[in-house]
Amino acid sequence: MSDLRQRFFIEDSPVRGEVVHLEEALQTILAQRSYAPAVQILLGEMLSATALLASTLKIKGRISLQIQASGTFKWGMAECNHLGEVRALADYEEDPHFLQAESSSTVLKTLQNPVLFINIEPEFGERYQGIVPLDQPTLAGCLMQYYDLSAQIPTRIVLASTAQRSGGLLIQLLPRNSEEEQRRVDEDLWPRLTMLTETLKAEELTELDTSEILYRLYNEEDVRLPEAENLHFGCTCSKERCANALMQIGAAAVRETLEHQNPISMDCQFCNAHYSFTAEEALGLFGEHLS
């Protein structure tokens, strides 16, 4: 069940859903940094959430969740693109309130002036950013509130994570396209599915495979499963991107940096990849050559 995203549909209804499991990718990401247990869990939940939300987009591109705050927890982000590549990172100072805590809610409670951003970046077209108040006890609760109030799509989300595995489940009630569709819908379906979804326990979401989860929850419904999608850790860093970053800061700044650091070294915080630019390479970006 490692690193999969499974879409499902309730037959003859406007309800769709997704189940996500992450294991190898999560462990790869958490191995890059030494995170407190509660921060590990929060990043796991954010990763599962981005994988769920990415599946609702019908575009090529990426979606990210980013928490920004003041105080000891500065920021955390998770990202998923249309290829199923996920990555995540967090920056914080050690805090006794969540250093040994076992719940992501503990981190959320300690945040000062927190904001959650939903960033959608298509390969072509305009970027979108939604701002979500972090005023619910859980990350799932904040995202559900966003969908209910801003997107106006009834949505239920369950997230869970350990340091080894994370999982997520999302169901949505999509708009009906016609009065005929409206008449065919079982009006009790959504309340029933909502109640059943709320019975899902965290340990079930992280330990059981998708088919077992869906059977336990919705065995009285006609559930249709297309082919599952693979998820995996992936980083978008490259020497070309680093070169673009140097070009953005300008030739004068690059020359000044070379006085103290030659070659220029750049490290990716997501995957720990290392990129190096000699003076000739760095100045060559601006059409300059060593004398």
C-alpha positions as CSV (number, residue, x, y, z in Angstrom):
1,M,0.0,0.0,0.0
2,S,3.1,2.2,-0.1
3,D,2.8,5.5,-1.9
4,L,-0.5,5.2,-3.7
5,R,-3.5,7.5,-4.6
6,Q,-6.8,5.7,-5.3
7,R,-9.7,7.6,-6.7
8,F,-13.2,6.2,-6.2
9,F,-16.7,7.0,-7.2
10,I,-20.1,6.2,-5.8
11,E,-22.0,4.9,-8.8
12,D,-24.9,7.0,-10.1
13,S,-24.2,9.8,-7.7
14,P,-22.3,13.2,-7.8
15,V,-19.9,11.9,-5.1
16,R,-16.2,11.3,-5.8
17,G,-13.3,10.6,-3.4
18,E,-9.7,9.8,-3.0
19,V,-7.6,7.8,-0.6
20,V,-3.8,8.5,-0.2
21,H,-1.1,6.4,1.4
22,L,2.5,7.5,1.7
23,E,5.3,5.5,3.2
24,E,8.6,5.4,1.3
25,A,8.2,9.0,0.2
26,L,7.4,10.2,3.7
27,Q,10.4,8.4,5.2
28,T,12.7,9.9,2.5
29,I,11.5,13.4,3.3
30,L,11.7,13.0,7.0
31,A,15.2,11.6,6.8
32,Q,16.5,14.9,5.2
33,R,16.1,16.8,8.5
34,S,15.8,16.1,12.2
35,Y,12.2,17.0,13.0
36,A,10.4,16.9,16.3
37,P,7.8,14.0,16.4
38,A,4.8,16.4,16.2
39,V,6.3,18.3,13.3
40,Q,6.9,14.9,11.5
41,I,3.2,14.2,11.9
42,L,2.2,17.6,10.7
43,L,4.3,17.3,7.6
44,G,2.9,13.8,7.0
45,E,-0.6,15.2,7.1
46,M,0.3,18.1,4.8
47,L,1.8,15.7,2.3
48,S,-1.3,13.5,2.2
49,A,-3.5,16.6,2.0
50,T,-1.6,18.0,-1.0
51,A,-1.8,14.6,-2.8
52,L,-5.5,14.6,-2.2
53,L,-6.1,18.2,-3.4
54,A,-3.8,17.7,-6.4
55,S,-6.1,14.9,-7.6
56,T,-9.0,17.4,-7.7
57,L,-7.2,19.6,-10.2
58,K,-7.6,18.9,-13.9
59,I,-4.4,20.7,-14.9
60,K,-0.7,20.0,-15.3
61,G,1.2,21.7,-12.6
62,R,1.5,21.6,-8.9
63,I,-0.3,22.4,-5.7
64,S,1.3,23.3,-2.4
65,L,0.1,23.9,1.2
66,Q,2.2,26.4,3.2
67,I,1.8,27.3,6.8
68,Q,3.4,30.6,7.9
69,A,3.6,31.8,11.4
70,S,5.6,33.9,13.8
71,G,7.3,32.6,16.9
72,T,9.2,29.3,17.2
73,F,7.4,27.6,14.3
74,K,8.2,29.7,11.2
75,W,6.9,27.8,8.3
76,G,6.1,24.4,6.8
77,M,5.2,23.4,3.3
78,A,4.2,20.3,1.3
79,E,3.8,20.0,-2.5
80,C,2.5,17.6,-5.1
81,N,2.5,17.8,-8.8
82,H,0.5,16.1,-11.6
83,L,3.2,13.5,-11.9
84,G,2.6,12.3,-8.3
85,E,5.9,13.8,-7.1
86,V,5.7,15.0,-3.5
87,R,8.1,16.9,-1.3
88,A,8.0,18.8,2.0
89,L,10.0,21.0,4.4
90,A,9.6,22.8,7.7
91,D,11.6,25.4,9.6
92,Y,11.2,25.9,13.3
93,E,13.0,26.4,16.6
94,E,12.9,23.8,19.3
95,D,9.9,24.4,21.5
96,P,9.1,22.4,24.7
97,H,5.4,22.6,23.9
98,F,5.7,20.3,20.9
99,L,9.2,18.9,21.0
100,Q,7.9,15.6,22.4
101,A,4.2,15.9,21.5
102,E,2.5,13.2,19.5
103,S,-0.1,15.3,17.8
104,S,0.0,17.8,15.0
105,S,-2.8,19.7,16.8
106,T,-0.2,20.5,19.4
107,V,1.9,22.4,16.8
108,L,-1.2,24.2,15.5
109,K,-2.1,25.4,18.9
110,T,1.3,27.0,19.5
111,L,1.4,28.9,16.2
112,Q,1.4,32.7,16.5
113,N,-0.4,34.6,13.8
114,P,-0.7,31.5,11.6
115,V,-1.9,31.5,8.0
116,L,-2.4,28.6,5.6
117,F,-1.8,29.2,1.9
118,I,-3.1,27.0,-0.9
119,N,-1.0,27.6,-4.0
120,I,-1.9,26.3,-7.4
121,E,0.7,26.7,-10.1
122,P,-0.3,25.4,-13.5
123,E,2.4,24.8,-16.1
124,F,0.6,27.3,-18.3
125,G,-1.7,30.0,-17.1
126,E,-2.2,32.2,-14.0
127,R,-1.2,31.1,-10.5
128,Y,-3.8,31.0,-7.8
129,Q,-3.4,31.5,-4.1
130,G,-6.1,30.9,-1.5
131,I,-5.7,32.0,2.1
132,V,-7.2,29.7,4.8
133,P,-7.5,30.7,8.5
134,L,-5.9,28.2,10.8
135,D,-8.7,28.5,13.4
136,Q,-9.7,24.9,13.6
137,P,-8.2,22.2,15.9
138,T,-6.9,20.2,12.9
139,L,-5.4,20.7,9.5
140,A,-8.3,18.6,8.0
141,G,-10.8,20.8,9.7
142,C,-9.2,24.0,8.3
143,L,-9.3,22.5,4.7
144,M,-12.9,21.4,5.1
145,Q,-13.9,24.8,6.2
146,Y,-12.1,26.3,3.1
147,Y,-14.0,24.0,0.7
148,D,-17.4,24.5,2.4
149,L,-17.1,28.3,2.6
150,S,-14.8,29.4,-0.2
151,A,-15.0,26.8,-2.9
152,Q,-18.6,25.9,-1.9
153,I,-18.1,22.2,-2.5
154,P,-19.2,20.1,0.4
155,T,-16.1,18.2,1.3
156,R,-15.0,15.8,4.1
157,I,-11.3,15.1,4.8
158,V,-9.6,12.8,7.2
159,L,-5.8,13.0,7.7
160,A,-3.5,10.9,9.8
161,S,0.2,10.3,10.1
162,T,3.0,8.7,12.0
163,A,6.7,9.0,11.4
164,Q,6.5,5.9,9.2
165,R,3.2,6.3,7.2
166,S,0.7,9.0,6.4
167,G,-2.8,8.7,4.9
168,G,-5.7,10.8,3.8
169,L,-9.3,10.4,2.6
170,L,-11.4,13.0,0.8
171,I,-14.9,12.8,-0.4
172,Q,-16.8,15.6,-2.2
173,L,-20.3,16.3,-3.3
174,L,-20.0,17.7,-6.8
175,P,-22.5,20.1,-8.3
176,R,-25.4,18.6,-10.3
177,N,-25.4,19.6,-13.9
178,S,-29.1,19.4,-14.5
179,E,-32.5,19.1,-12.8
180,E,-32.7,15.5,-14.0
181,E,-29.5,14.7,-12.2
182,Q,-30.9,16.4,-9.1
183,R,-34.0,14.3,-9.2
184,R,-32.0,11.1,-9.5
185,V,-29.8,11.8,-6.4
186,D,-30.5,10.1,-3.1
187,E,-30.8,13.1,-0.8
188,D,-29.8,10.9,2.1
189,L,-26.5,9.8,0.5
190,W,-24.3,12.7,1.5
191,P,-25.4,12.9,5.1
192,R,-24.9,9.1,5.3
193,L,-21.4,9.2,3.7
194,T,-20.4,12.1,6.0
195,M,-21.4,10.2,9.1
196,L,-19.6,7.0,7.9
197,T,-16.4,9.0,7.0
198,E,-16.3,10.5,10.4
199,T,-16.0,7.0,11.9
200,L,-12.6,6.4,10.3
201,K,-9.9,6.1,12.9
202,A,-6.4,7.4,12.5
203,E,-4.8,4.0,12.9
204,E,-7.1,2.6,10.2
205,L,-6.1,5.2,7.8
206,T,-2.4,4.6,8.2
207,E,-2.4,0.8,8.6
208,L,-5.1,-0.5,6.4
209,D,-5.0,-0.7,2.6
210,T,-7.4,1.2,0.4
211,S,-9.8,-1.6,-0.4
212,E,-10.2,-2.5,3.3
213,I,-10.8,1.2,4.2
214,L,-13.5,1.6,1.5
215,Y,-15.1,-1.7,2.4
216,R,-15.4,-0.8,6.1
217,L,-16.8,2.6,5.4
218,Y,-19.0,2.2,2.3
219,N,-19.7,-1.5,1.8
220,E,-23.4,-0.8,1.3
221,E,-22.7,1.6,-1.5
222,D,-21.8,0.8,-5.1
223,V,-18.2,2.0,-5.1
224,R,-16.2,2.1,-8.4
225,L,-12.4,2.1,-8.4
226,P,-10.3,3.1,-11.4
227,E,-6.7,2.2,-11.6
228,A,-4.6,3.5,-8.6
229,E,-1.8,6.1,-9.2
230,N,1.7,5.9,-7.8
231,L,3.1,8.7,-5.7
232,H,6.8,9.2,-5.0
233,F,9.3,11.7,-3.7
234,G,10.5,14.1,-6.3
235,C,12.4,17.4,-6.2
236,T,12.4,20.1,-8.8
237,C,15.8,21.4,-8.0
238,S,18.5,21.5,-10.8
239,K,21.7,23.4,-11.7
240,E,19.7,25.3,-14.3
241,R,17.3,26.6,-11.6
242,C,20.3,27.5,-9.4
243,A,21.8,29.4,-12.4
244,N,18.5,31.3,-12.8
245,A,18.6,32.2,-9.1
246,L,22.1,33.7,-9.6
247,M,21.0,35.6,-12.6
248,Q,18.1,37.1,-10.6
249,I,20.4,38.5,-7.9
250,G,22.6,40.2,-10.6
251,A,26.2,40.2,-11.7
252,A,27.4,42.6,-9.0
253,A,26.0,40.4,-6.2
254,V,27.6,37.3,-7.8
255,R,31.0,39.0,-8.1
256,E,30.8,40.0,-4.4
257,T,29.9,36.5,-3.4
258,L,32.8,35.1,-5.4
259,E,35.2,37.3,-3.3
260,H,34.2,35.2,-0.2
261,Q,33.1,31.9,-1.8
262,N,34.8,30.5,-4.9
263,P,33.3,28.3,-6.2
264,I,29.7,29.3,-5.2
265,S,28.0,26.5,-3.5
266,M,24.2,26.1,-3.4
267,D,22.3,23.3,-1.5
268,C,18.7,22.2,-2.0
269,Q,17.0,22.1,1.4
270,F,14.4,19.6,0.1
271,C,16.8,16.8,-1.1
272,N,20.2,17.9,0.0
273,A,21.5,18.0,-3.5
274,H,24.7,20.1,-3.9
275,Y,25.4,22.5,-6.9
276,S,28.6,24.3,-7.5
277,F,29.5,27.2,-9.8
278,T,33.1,28.2,-10.5
279,A,33.9,31.8,-11.1
280,E,34.1,31.2,-14.8
281,E,30.6,29.5,-14.8
282,A,29.0,32.1,-12.6
283,L,30.3,35.1,-14.5
284,G,29.6,33.4,-17.8
285,L,25.9,33.6,-16.9
286,F,26.2,37.3,-17.5
287,G,28.4,37.1,-20.6
288,E,31.5,38.0,-18.5
289,H,34.9,36.2,-18.6
290,L,37.8,35.9,-16.3
291,S,40.6,38.3,-17.2
